[in-house]
Amino acid sequence: MKPYVICHMCTTIDGRILASRWANLPATVRSGKLFETTAASFGIGAWLVGTTTMKEFADGNFKLKPAKQQIERTDHVANSKAKSFAIGADAKGVLRYKRNDVDGDHVVLLVSQLVSNDYLAHLRAAGVSYLFCGRDHVDVRVALNKIAGVWVFESSCSREEEPSTAPC
């Protein structure tokens, strides 16, 4: 079964997605808190973003160390017991991590066959999981199937309910 997917985005009416460009909200509301509070209400233990957004949670841009051995180009699950996930698309292998979590959420990268051996070694050393999801780009259908095959997501959302009556 594929994971239950909710597209949760905050924009202004004119399409601005960066909160720093928004007009001032009432004094009691911070844009980041508004987004996070709403996301938490869904009761889903994972979030998925593209490369640009995931860069905000990465550890900078540093040169990779050469891999000491050839790494098999298969999916790598660094933490099969994780309960919450920060999932990012990285088809070209540009994200860098020194840790395997973002605020307690286990980092999982969706990569393509374009990524280098050095990159895979780097992710393994950092304890980051990765799933191969395409030859030269991340195929979302493949990604969702693979994510569902590896981890179980706790959710307060029920797939048996009609979408209009679901609690989230």
C-alpha positions as CSV (number, residue, x, y, z in Angstrom):
1,M,0.0,0.0,0.0
2,K,1.3,3.4,-0.9
3,P,1.7,6.0,1.8
4,Y,-1.2,8.4,2.3
5,V,0.0,11.7,0.7
6,I,-1.1,15.2,1.6
7,C,0.2,18.2,-0.3
8,H,0.6,20.8,2.5
9,M,1.8,24.1,1.3
10,C,1.4,27.7,2.5
11,T,1.2,30.5,0.0
12,T,-0.2,33.9,-0.2
13,I,-3.0,34.6,-2.6
14,D,-0.5,36.0,-5.1
15,G,1.6,32.8,-4.9
16,R,4.4,33.8,-2.6
17,I,5.8,30.6,-1.0
18,L,8.6,32.2,1.1
19,A,7.3,33.4,4.4
20,S,10.0,36.2,4.5
21,R,8.2,37.7,1.5
22,W,4.7,37.6,3.1
23,A,3.0,40.7,4.4
24,N,3.0,40.8,8.2
25,L,0.6,38.4,9.9
26,P,-1.2,39.4,13.1
27,A,1.3,39.8,16.0
28,T,0.3,36.6,17.6
29,V,1.0,34.4,14.5
30,R,4.5,33.5,13.1
31,S,4.4,32.1,9.6
32,G,6.6,29.2,10.4
33,K,4.6,28.2,13.4
34,L,1.4,28.4,11.4
35,F,2.8,26.0,8.9
36,E,4.2,23.6,11.5
37,T,1.1,23.6,13.6
38,T,-1.0,22.7,10.6
39,A,1.3,20.0,9.5
40,A,1.4,18.4,13.0
41,S,-2.4,18.3,13.0
42,F,-2.2,15.7,10.2
43,G,-0.6,13.1,12.5
44,I,1.7,11.8,9.8
45,G,5.3,10.9,10.7
46,A,7.0,12.0,7.5
47,W,7.5,15.0,5.3
48,L,8.9,15.0,1.7
49,V,10.5,18.0,-0.1
50,G,12.6,18.7,-3.1
51,T,16.3,19.4,-3.3
52,T,16.1,23.1,-2.8
53,T,14.0,22.9,0.3
54,M,16.0,20.0,1.7
55,K,19.2,22.2,1.4
56,E,17.8,24.3,4.2
57,F,18.1,21.3,6.5
58,A,21.5,20.0,5.2
59,D,24.9,20.7,6.6
60,G,26.4,23.0,4.0
61,N,28.3,22.4,0.9
62,F,31.6,20.6,1.4
63,K,33.9,18.4,-0.7
64,L,33.2,14.7,-0.4
65,K,36.0,12.4,0.7
66,P,36.9,9.7,-1.9
67,A,35.1,6.4,-1.3
68,K,37.4,3.6,-0.1
69,Q,35.5,1.0,-2.0
70,Q,32.9,0.6,-4.7
71,I,29.4,0.8,-3.3
72,E,26.7,-1.3,-4.7
73,R,24.0,0.8,-6.3
74,T,21.1,-0.6,-4.3
75,D,18.8,1.0,-1.7
76,H,20.4,1.6,1.7
77,V,18.3,1.6,4.9
78,A,20.4,3.0,7.7
79,N,17.6,3.0,10.3
80,S,14.8,0.5,9.7
81,K,13.3,1.3,13.1
82,A,12.9,5.0,12.6
83,K,9.4,6.3,13.4
84,S,9.5,9.8,11.7
85,F,11.2,10.8,8.5
86,A,12.6,13.8,6.6
87,I,12.5,12.7,3.0
88,G,14.2,14.7,0.3
89,A,14.7,14.3,-3.4
90,D,18.3,14.5,-4.5
91,A,18.7,13.2,-8.1
92,K,22.2,14.6,-8.6
93,G,23.8,14.0,-5.2
94,V,24.2,17.6,-4.0
95,L,23.0,17.5,-0.4
96,R,25.5,17.0,2.4
97,Y,24.9,15.7,5.9
98,K,27.0,15.3,9.0
99,R,24.1,13.7,10.9
100,N,21.2,11.4,10.0
101,D,18.3,13.4,11.3
102,V,16.5,16.7,11.0
103,D,14.9,17.6,14.4
104,G,14.6,13.9,15.2
105,D,13.3,12.9,11.8
106,H,15.5,10.3,10.1
107,V,16.9,11.6,6.8
108,V,15.9,9.6,3.7
109,L,17.1,10.7,0.3
110,L,15.5,9.8,-3.0
111,V,18.4,9.5,-5.4
112,S,19.0,8.6,-9.1
113,Q,21.6,6.5,-10.8
114,L,23.5,9.8,-11.5
115,V,24.9,10.1,-8.0
116,S,28.6,9.3,-7.4
117,N,30.2,6.5,-5.5
118,D,31.7,9.1,-3.2
119,Y,28.2,10.5,-2.5
120,L,26.9,7.1,-1.5
121,A,29.8,6.5,0.8
122,H,29.2,9.9,2.3
123,L,25.5,9.2,3.0
124,R,26.4,5.8,4.6
125,A,29.0,7.4,6.8
126,A,26.5,10.0,8.0
127,G,23.8,7.3,8.7
128,V,21.5,8.6,6.0
129,S,19.1,6.2,4.2
130,Y,18.8,6.4,0.4
131,L,16.5,4.9,-2.2
132,F,17.2,4.7,-5.9
133,C,14.2,6.1,-7.7
134,G,15.2,6.6,-11.3
135,R,17.9,6.7,-13.9
136,D,18.4,10.4,-14.2
137,H,15.6,11.9,-12.1
138,V,13.4,10.9,-9.1
139,D,10.3,9.1,-10.2
140,V,7.7,9.8,-7.6
141,R,5.7,6.7,-8.3
142,V,8.8,4.5,-7.7
143,A,9.7,6.6,-4.6
144,L,6.3,6.1,-3.0
145,N,6.3,2.4,-3.7
146,K,9.7,2.0,-2.2
147,I,9.0,4.1,0.9
148,A,5.9,2.1,1.6
149,G,7.9,-1.2,1.2
150,V,10.5,-0.2,3.7
151,W,8.8,1.8,6.5
152,V,5.4,1.8,8.2
153,F,4.0,5.2,8.9
154,E,1.8,5.9,11.8
155,S,-1.1,8.1,10.9
156,S,-4.3,9.4,12.3
157,C,-5.7,9.5,8.8
158,S,-7.8,6.5,7.7
159,R,-7.8,5.3,4.1
160,E,-11.1,3.5,4.6
161,E,-12.9,6.8,5.1
162,E,-14.2,8.9,2.2
163,P,-11.8,11.8,1.6
164,S,-14.5,14.3,2.5
165,T,-15.0,12.7,5.9
166,A,-11.4,11.8,6.7
167,P,-10.1,13.4,9.9
168,C,-7.2,15.1,8.3
